[in-house]
Amino acid sequence: MYVSILTGRVAKENWVPLERSFEKEVTKRPPKGLMDSYLVQSEDDPASWQVVSIWATKAEFKDFEKTEQANVFVELLCDGGTVPNRLGYVTVGRYERV
């Protein structure tokens, strides 16, 4: 598995558009290889948001990263005046409650 975390600052007037875009682009049209994804907002710094995505493989994430769908989130996370940061992680352990 491969984990991607996109972090950025979002102006308050774009919180709802970001939530709607996540619903439209991820929940209703999940890209190939996406296993799980979360849109999270900091309680301590509400302008700080992350899109945390879990992919089946790094290759499938890299294919997605080149698409227009990936750019939607980057653009929305740019609106706070900063360039969003994306970090990738290789999964080395996992726990799942069943």
C-alpha positions in Angstrom: 0.0 0.0 0.0 1.0 3.6 -0.6 -0.2 6.6 1.4 -0.4 10.2 0.0 -1.0 13.2 2.3 -1.8 16.5 0.6 -1.6 19.4 3.1 -2.6 23.0 2.5 -4.4 26.1 3.9 -7.9 26.8 2.8 -9.7 30.2 3.1 -12.9 29.9 5.1 -15.1 30.7 2.1 -13.7 27.7 0.3 -14.3 25.1 3.1 -17.7 24.1 1.7 -16.5 24.0 -2.0 -13.6 21.8 -0.9 -16.0 19.4 0.9 -18.2 19.3 -2.1 -15.3 18.6 -4.5 -14.1 15.8 -2.3 -17.6 14.3 -2.3 -17.9 14.7 -6.1 -14.3 13.7 -7.1 -13.6 11.0 -4.5 -16.8 9.5 -3.1 -18.7 9.4 -6.3 -15.9 8.9 -8.8 -13.0 7.1 -7.0 -9.9 6.8 -9.1 -8.5 3.4 -9.9 -6.4 2.0 -7.1 -7.8 4.3 -4.4 -8.6 2.2 -1.4 -9.5 4.8 1.2 -9.5 8.6 1.5 -10.1 11.2 4.2 -10.6 14.9 4.0 -9.5 16.3 7.4 -9.5 19.7 9.0 -7.4 20.7 11.9 -9.2 21.6 15.1 -6.3 23.7 16.3 -5.8 25.6 13.0 -9.1 25.4 11.0 -7.5 26.8 7.9 -5.2 23.7 7.7 -6.6 20.8 5.7 -5.3 17.5 4.5 -6.4 14.9 1.9 -5.2 11.6 3.2 -5.4 8.8 0.6 -4.5 5.1 0.7 -3.6 3.5 -2.6 -3.2 -0.1 -3.6 0.1 0.7 -5.2 2.5 3.6 -5.7 2.1 3.2 -9.4 -1.6 3.7 -9.3 -1.1 6.8 -7.2 1.4 8.1 -9.7 -1.0 7.5 -12.6 -3.7 9.4 -10.7 -1.3 12.3 -9.8 -1.0 13.1 -13.6 -4.8 13.6 -14.0 -7.0 16.7 -13.9 -8.9 15.1 -11.0 -5.8 15.4 -8.9 -5.4 19.1 -9.8 -8.9 19.9 -8.3 -7.6 19.4 -4.8 -4.2 21.1 -5.3 -6.0 24.2 -6.6 -8.5 24.4 -3.7 -5.6 23.9 -1.2 -3.7 26.8 -2.9 -6.4 29.3 -2.2 -5.1 30.1 1.3 -2.0 31.8 -0.2 0.4 28.9 0.2 1.5 26.1 -2.1 0.2 22.8 -0.9 2.6 20.1 0.2 2.3 16.5 -0.8 4.2 13.7 1.0 4.2 10.0 0.1 4.6 7.2 2.5 5.2 3.5 2.1 3.1 1.4 4.4 5.3 -0.7 6.8 2.7 -1.8 9.2 -1.1 -2.0 9.5 -3.8 -2.7 12.0 -7.5 -3.1 11.1 -10.3 -3.7 13.6 -12.9 -6.1 12.3 
